[in-house]
Amino acid sequence: MKTLILMMAWTLCSCSSFTSKEPPVQTVNALEIPKFMGKWYVLAGRFTFFEKEVHNGVETYSWNEENQRIDIDFTYNRGSFNGALKSFPQKGWIYNTKTQAHWKVSPFWPLKFDYLVVALAEDYSWTAIGVPDQKYLWIMARDWKNPDSVVAAATRALKDAGYDAQNLVTVPHRW
């Protein structure tokens, strides 16, 4: 019940993305869904309130062929490396079938929010995910090591794309 209340509160806070006065956020030109699937270590970003005190944050994407969607699982240790392991399953659907870089993600029915792949390394080693109003941002990589160089590369790409890359919070990792 507590998780449901947190998720509902998060969604209310996220509704600002529906009324954005910012220019439209551009996504990457093309995303290969099979290459994008798998484990991503969350390194830095501007997070929702329920993502506070995240350690070892990992987002895992799995293509669900039967339902033609992406199953998403965000896991982390709350408060410390030894903190309680939390998991937030979500579902995603490809919204822009041309680029495959704009998804709709649902933490629970009936809510769906925009998920934009704003920047992506050519070799799919890191990515930056945003929302239309630029309030939230997630920089993730396939490897949790060397986060400073990954965040710097993603920040440069975000600035080139016109996405605000300031006020980032880092996520500590120790595996």
N, C-alpha and C positions, 0 to 999 in steps of 0.2 A: 504494500500500500504506500509506503514511504517513497519507493522508487516511482510509482505512478504519479504521486503528487509532485515530486521533483520534475518529472518529465513534463507534466502539464504546465508547471510554472515556467519551465524553460521555453516551452512553445509559445506561451504568452509573451515572453520577453523577445522572442524571435520574430514576432509578427511585424516588427518594424521593416523587415525586408520586403513586405508587400506594398509599402507606401514610400519607397525610396524616391528622393528627388535627385539622386546622383545620376550621371550618365550611365547607360547600360554597361555592365561589366563584360568584357570580351573574354571568352574562353580560349583554350588552345584550339588550333584549327582541326585537329584530328586526334582521337584517342582510340587506341586499340584495346578493347575491353579485356581480351584474354591476357595481354601483357600487364594490364593494370591490376588484375586480381592478385590476391595474396596478402601478405603481411606488410604493414607500413608502421614504422615507429614515429609517433608524434613527437616532434622535436621542439616546436615553438608555435606561437600563435596568439590570437586574441580570442579567448574562449568564452563559452557560456558559463553561467554561474555554477552549474553543477560539475564543471570540469576544474574546479579549484582543487588545489592540493593533490594534483596528479603526479604520480611517480610511475615510471615504466609504462607510459601510455602507448597502446598498440591498437591500431585499427586494422581489421582483417576483412577483406572483400572476397566473396565467393559467388560465382555465377550459378544461379538456380535455373537450370534449363527447363525444368517442369513448369515453373511459374514465370519464366522470362523476366527475371529480376535479379538484382544483386542483393545477397544477404550480407549484412554488415554487422560486425561485432566489435565494439569498442571496449577494451579491458584496461584496467590500471589498478595500481595499489594506491589506496587513499591515505594521504597524509605523510607517508614515509615509504621507504623501500619494503618494509615489513608490514605495512598497513593492510587492511582488509582488501581482498581482491574484489573489484567491482566489475560488472559486465553490463553493457547496454546494447542489446540487440536491436537492429533497425532493418528496414527494407528499403531498397532503392530501385528506381525505374529510370531507364534512359529516356529523357524528355526530348532532347535534340538528337534525332537519329542520324542526321548528316555528320555532325562532329563527334557525337557520343560523349561530349564533354560537359553537357548540362543534364543533370539528373534531378529527379524529385525524390527526396528521402523522407521516410515516415518513421518516427519513433513509435507511433501507435496510430491506429485508425481513429479518426478519418483525416488526421493532419498529414500534410506533405509540404516540405520546404525545398527551396532551391539549393542545389549543391553544384558549384561551378568549379571545374578544373581550370584554374586561371593560369597556372604555369606548370611545366613538366620538363624534366631533363630528357634530352634526346634518347638516352639509354634507360629511361624509366627508373633511375636511381633515386630521384626525389620528385616531389610534387607540392603544389600549393593549392589549397582548396579555399574558395571564398563564397560569399553570398552577395546578392545584388546591392545591398546598401553598404557593403564593405565593413560592417560592424564586426563580423567574425572572420577569422582566418586560421587555417591549420597548415603548417609546414611539416611535411612528413618525408621519411626516407626509408629505403629498404634496409639500411644498416643504422644502428643507433650510435655508432662511433663517429668521431669527427663532426659533431653537430655544428660547430661554428662555421666551418667552410660550407656546409650544406645550406645553412640558414643564410649565409652571405650570398651564395649563388641564387637562392630562391628570392631573396630580397631584391637583388638586381633585376631579376626577371619580372617580379611583381611591379617594380617601379616602371620598367619599360612598358608593361601592360596597362599602366595607369591605375594600379590597385594600391591602396594605402598599405605600406609595410612598416608602419611605425608602431610603437608601444607594444612590442612583442614580449610575451612571457615564455621563458624556456621550461621545458619538461625534463627533469633529471631522469637519467637511465643508469641502471647498474644491473648487469646480467651475469 
